Amino acid sequence: MKILYVTREANPFAASGGLGDVMGALPAAVAAVPGNECEVILPLYNSVKPEVRAKMQLVLDMSFNHAWRNTGASVYKLDNNGVTYYFVENHYYFDRGRLYGEFDDAERFAFFSRAVVEYMLHSGNIPDILHANDWQTAPAIIYLKTQYAHIDALKKVKTVYTIHNIEYQGKFGSHILGDVFGLDSMYRGVVDYDGCINLMKGAIVSSDFITTVSPNYACELEHDFFAFGLSSIIRGARYKMRGVINGIDYNYFSPEKGGDIYASYNNRTYKSGKAKNKAALQAEVGLPQEPSVPLIVMITRFASQKGIDLVLHIMDELLCENVQVIVLGTGEKEYEDAFRAMEWRHPNFKALIKFDRVISKKMYAGADIFLMPSKSEPCGLAQMIACSYGTIPIVRSVGGLYDSIRTYGEEGANGFRFDNYNAHELLFTIKDALELYKTPKKWNELTAAAKKSNFTWENSAKEYISIYNNLI
Ligand code: ADP
């Protein structure tokens, strides 16, 4: 089975967030299962490092029509981790210094999506499965199922579309259908939704199968609160939809291998290793080195989706307890300011307002408790990373947090969960955890269970393979 993943980003070549991690790991995990051949295609951005660029091999130059333009691209390839990565080069669209967020993103990614379909035709390298992600590559599926549907060579290609976050749908004014997307008005019905072009909606109705990044999020998307206007479309597509939870990279987030943390540790040396990391972290951020005071951390984008309002509401009360708290993040200014102000009021609180992967790993390793009280959470990786370091996550029962964390007292518990989007429910759950922390034997059992949680990509790959197999 040959699978072609279409993506705007992939680690380690170009990444700005979670999708980059997924496209760096999932294809390799699928390709590791005998009988599967995986390829990934993405734009060749000028931010790709020159030494990586130098290793690429030219596959073909092609020209094609897109809307009223005669345009073209070169396609390069590079093997990495058992997967072939193809890069679409077009200097006008992709030499921008950043991956997306440009005024002409609609045009850039419409071009890229068409280039993917044209590449299949020009090269004859036609996959059994085309797997597109997020709105930027949704047009690849839409083109395949509309303008290119009559081409025999492409008829066997089955399509899978993954929604990583339904908030970002690719909505544009209806008037650019022809000029920018190169679609005739006869196809307007495919992408039209709520008075505008909605690329995610177009891919949902056109694709053979849809996935999203956790089973619980897949259910939540049927409800207006979570679906950002697409709930009725999701309900209509329910028959071809499944949630598959993401995994994490255990090589990168590994207390055993150490990496950026102060001292490596394994299951056997957990207690002493944790203590060393905690003491060094307290010293680095300027908190008193108190081994027995529970250290609570939060590492997140400062966005309302992440439940920051709940945290701010109870923080003064929480910091009156015998605890230390460190928050690492960047984002909305009002949140950054609120945390800065909190640091002035409480000597047991530190706010690190920056994006810093190294200190984030030190925090996962040094903390006792990890907070993640999200309002919505398609999958969430941070709670899984916390578990891998034996740090107890406290999460809200939403999206992938519900699927990955079992609450204390339940079978297979690896953390604490609370249900309602209510600040004091969060506070009382933290207090439950602090109570348990006072009984080291029980606490250590829970941290050992958290550390054993299995969030490997192999599990997700198996589910995707079964979806691909069913389709063909
Ligand atoms: P989302 O993708 O919605 O931001 P996830 O939990 O899926 O949330 O992934 C967040 C990832 O980004 C985690 O690996 C987390 O450690 C990392 N992260 C978030 N904020 C920061 C920061 N300020 N510095 C370093 N890493 C961060």
Boltz pocket constraint, residues with backbone or C-beta under 6 A from the ligand:
constraints:
  - pocket:
      binder: B
      contacts: [[A, 17], [A, 18], [A, 299], [A, 300], [A, 301], [A, 328], [A, 329], [A, 330], [A, 352], [A, 354], [A, 355], [A, 356], [A, 357], [A, 358], [A, 360], [A, 379], [A, 380], [A, 381], [A, 382], [A, 383], [A, 385]]
      max_distance: 6.0
